[in-house]
């Protein structure tokens, strides 16, 4: 049961991090298409989503590798 819970949490974190990275890229791409006042807000949100999603993805993968090597 413990491994089932681990894989469920891994799947949730992995999916969330991929979604955050994709939305970060979409927000940054929106900066190039809109030349208005919204561009700065989209850039800031895009960078934050990209950094947070990438950090979550790397920590999720690192934790999984650590658990596999520990066993």
Secondary structure as a PSIPRED ss2 file (coil, helix, strand):
# PSIPRED VFORMAT (PSIPRED V4.0)

   1 X C   1.000  0.000  0.000
   2 X H   0.000  1.000  0.000
   3 X H   0.000  1.000  0.000
   4 X H   0.000  1.000  0.000
   5 X H   0.000  1.000  0.000
   6 X H   0.000  1.000  0.000
   7 X H   0.000  1.000  0.000
   8 X H   0.000  1.000  0.000
   9 X H   0.000  1.000  0.000
  10 X H   0.000  1.000  0.000
  11 X H   0.000  1.000  0.000
  12 X H   0.000  1.000  0.000
  13 X H   0.000  1.000  0.000
  14 X H   0.000  1.000  0.000
  15 X H   0.000  1.000  0.000
  16 X H   0.000  1.000  0.000
  17 X H   0.000  1.000  0.000
  18 X H   0.000  1.000  0.000
  19 X H   0.000  1.000  0.000
  20 X H   0.000  1.000  0.000
  21 X H   0.000  1.000  0.000
  22 X H   0.000  1.000  0.000
  23 X H   0.000  1.000  0.000
  24 X H   0.000  1.000  0.000
  25 X H   0.000  1.000  0.000
  26 X H   0.000  1.000  0.000
  27 X H   0.000  1.000  0.000
  28 X H   0.000  1.000  0.000
  29 X H   0.000  1.000  0.000
  30 X H   0.000  1.000  0.000
  31 X H   0.000  1.000  0.000
  32 X H   0.000  1.000  0.000
  33 X H   0.000  1.000  0.000
  34 X C   1.000  0.000  0.000
  35 X C   1.000  0.000  0.000
  36 X C   1.000  0.000  0.000
  37 X C   1.000  0.000  0.000
  38 X H   0.000  1.000  0.000
  39 X H   0.000  1.000  0.000
  40 X H   0.000  1.000  0.000
  41 X H   0.000  1.000  0.000
  42 X H   0.000  1.000  0.000
  43 X H   0.000  1.000  0.000
  44 X H   0.000  1.000  0.000
  45 X H   0.000  1.000  0.000
  46 X H   0.000  1.000  0.000
  47 X H   0.000  1.000  0.000
  48 X H   0.000  1.000  0.000
  49 X H   0.000  1.000  0.000
  50 X H   0.000  1.000  0.000
  51 X H   0.000  1.000  0.000
  52 X H   0.000  1.000  0.000
  53 X H   0.000  1.000  0.000
  54 X H   0.000  1.000  0.000
  55 X H   0.000  1.000  0.000
  56 X H   0.000  1.000  0.000
  57 X H   0.000  1.000  0.000
  58 X H   0.000  1.000  0.000
  59 X H   0.000  1.000  0.000
  60 X H   0.000  1.000  0.000
  61 X H   0.000  1.000  0.000
  62 X H   0.000  1.000  0.000
  63 X H   0.000  1.000  0.000
  64 X H   0.000  1.000  0.000
  65 X H   0.000  1.000  0.000
  66 X H   0.000  1.000  0.000
  67 X H   0.000  1.000  0.000
  68 X H   0.000  1.000  0.000
  69 X H   0.000  1.000  0.000
  70 X H   0.000  1.000  0.000
  71 X C   1.000  0.000  0.000
